[in-house]
Amino acid sequence: MSERLLEILLVEDNPGDARLTSEALSQGVTPNHLSVVTDGVKAMQYLRREGQYSAAPRPDLILLDLNLPCKDGREVLAEIKSDASLHCIPVVVLTASQAPEDIFETYDLSANCFVNKSADLERFLQAVRMTEDFWSQTARLPERR
């Protein structure tokens, strides 16, 4: 994976969390390009390359918040995993929720990983860096189509 730019889509409505995630990813070992959308409807438009996202790159990895405006993260996850052209893109649920039912439901919807956003700044940054490191250095991602 290290020989190519890692395309990451962050679906996050909180500007502070988006900024922190971007900062953490910029400090990673793998070159990456981060695209950010702020709600579930825009996420699906981005992934389907509709409207203003017609030239959007296909992400290698999606970081998905659960509590989003317009379309909930669970709905987005279900749509991604039921779409034959998108289902193989790894989706990491990156959320403040620690509710056991959220963890179960997202895995039931075929999330690839569930990561908590810590309220502690350094732990938050570390969780994002470790997630990026795993998906770019350890896991083997499918080639882009």
N, C-alpha and C positions, 0 to 999 in steps of 0.2 A: 504494500500500500504506500510505502514511503516515496516511491518514484513518481506519484501523481498527486495533484492537488486534491485534498479531501473537500468535497462539496457538502456543506452542512446547512440544513434548513432548521431554523429555530422558530417555533410557533409559541410566542410569548407576548402577553398583553401588558406586562409590567415593564415600563421603560428601564427602571433600575436593575431588575433581574436580567433584562436583555443586555444592558451595558456591562454588567458583571460577567455574564456568560461570554460575551465578546472579548472582554479583557482576559479571561482565563484561557480561552481558545487561542488568543494571539500569543500566549506564552508557551503553547504546546510545542512538541518536537516535530510535528508533522505540519507542513504548509497546508493551510486550509482557506476556504472562502466561505464566509458566513452570510447567509441571506436570512432576513427576519421578516416575519409577517405577524400581525397583531391579533388575528382572530381565526376561528375555524373555517369560516367561509373563504377568506383569503388563502388559507393554507391549501384548501382543495383546488382553488383556482390556480395557485402556483403549481401544484403538483400535476394538474391537468393542462397546464400551459394555456390558460384561458385569459382573454382580455389583456390587461397590462402586463401579464406574466407570460405572454406568448413566447418570449425568448429566454425564459428562466432555465437555468441549468438543472438537470436531474440530480437531486441530492443523493449522496452516498449514505447519508445518515440524517434522521429526523429527530430533533429534540422537541418534545411535545409537552406543553403544560396541560393540565386537566381542566382547570377552571378558566374558560375563555368566553368572550362575548360572541354573539351571533351563532356560533355552533360550538358546543362543548367538546373538549378534547377526547372524550370517550366516543363521541359520534365521529370525529375525525379519524380516530384509530380504527373504528369499525369499517369506515369507508375505505381507508387505505388497505386494510387487510382483506377486504372483499373485492378489491379491484385487481384483476389479473395483471395489469400493467404496473401496478405499484406495490403489490403485496410483499415483494422480496426486499424492499428497502427497509433496513432496520429502523425501528422506532423505539427510542428511549423516552419513557415518560419521566419528565423532570418537573417535579411538583413539590409544593410545600406540604401536601397532604401526607399524613402518616396513618390514615384510616385503613384498617385491615380490609374493609370492603372495597376500597379503591384499588388496593394492591391486587386482591383477588380478581376484581372485574377487569382490570387492564391486562393481566396475564390471560384471563379467559378470552379477551378480545385479541390475543396473540401479540401483545407488546413483547419486545425483545429484552426489555430491562425496565426496572422501576427504580429511580434514584430520587432521594429526598433533597430538596433545596434546604440547606441548613440556614438558620438565622445567624449563625456565626460566619462572618465574612470569609475567614481563611478556610473553614470546612466547606463552604459553598464553592469557592474557587478550586479547592482540591478535588471535590467531587466531579466538577466539570472537566478538569484536566485529566483525571483518572478515566473518566468515560471516554474522552477523546483518545487518550492513549490506548485503551483497550481496543476500540473500534478501528484505530488506524495502524496499530503496531502488532496486536495479538490476533484479533479476529481476521478472517479472510472475507472480504466483501466481494459481491459479484461485480463483474465488469458492467459499466454503464451501457445501456441500450440506446 
